[in-house]
Amino acid sequence: MKLITDLEQAFESFRREFDKFERGNKSAGTRARKNLQDIKKISQDIRNYIQESKKDEEAK
């Protein structure tokens, strides 16, 4: 599923940027926060997909 792949990629990007931030690269902190926003959005998309799937199943 594309959403899961997107979530995995966003998390890996976050992890790389957070590691850089931990080593003192302050601008990597900004990129890590952006990755967290992306993760939040993708997570919400997955939640919506699950909810819609449940509604569709109940309608049958």
C-alpha positions as CSV (number, residue, x, y, z in Angstrom):
1,M,0.0,0.0,0.0
2,K,1.4,3.4,-1.0
3,L,0.5,5.1,2.3
4,I,2.5,2.6,4.3
5,T,5.5,3.0,2.0
6,D,5.2,6.8,2.3
7,L,5.0,6.5,6.1
8,E,8.1,4.3,6.2
9,Q,10.0,6.7,3.9
10,A,9.0,9.8,6.0
11,F,10.1,8.0,9.2
12,E,13.5,7.1,7.7
13,S,14.0,10.7,6.6
14,F,13.1,11.9,10.0
15,R,15.5,9.4,11.6
16,R,18.4,10.6,9.4
17,E,17.7,14.3,10.1
18,F,17.3,13.7,13.8
19,D,20.6,11.9,14.0
20,K,22.2,14.9,12.3
21,F,20.5,17.2,14.7
22,E,21.8,15.1,17.7
23,R,25.3,15.6,16.3
24,G,24.9,19.4,16.4
25,N,23.5,20.2,12.9
26,K,20.8,22.7,14.0
27,S,19.3,23.1,10.5
28,A,18.7,19.3,10.5
29,G,16.3,20.0,13.4
30,T,14.1,22.0,11.1
31,R,14.0,19.2,8.5
32,A,13.3,16.7,11.2
33,R,10.3,18.7,12.4
34,K,9.0,18.9,8.8
35,N,9.3,15.1,8.5
36,L,7.3,14.8,11.7
37,Q,4.6,17.0,10.1
38,D,4.6,14.7,7.0
39,I,4.3,11.7,9.3
40,K,1.3,13.3,11.0
41,K,-0.4,14.0,7.7
42,I,0.3,10.5,6.3
43,S,-1.0,9.0,9.6
44,Q,-4.2,11.0,9.3
45,D,-4.6,9.8,5.7
46,I,-4.2,6.2,6.9
47,R,-6.8,6.7,9.7
48,N,-9.2,8.1,7.2
49,Y,-8.6,5.2,4.8
50,I,-9.3,2.7,7.6
51,Q,-12.5,4.6,8.7
52,E,-13.8,4.7,5.1
53,S,-13.0,1.0,4.7
54,K,-15.0,0.2,7.8
55,K,-17.9,2.3,6.7
56,D,-17.9,0.6,3.3
57,E,-17.8,-2.8,4.9
58,E,-20.7,-2.0,7.2
59,A,-22.8,-0.7,4.2
60,K,-22.6,-4.1,2.5
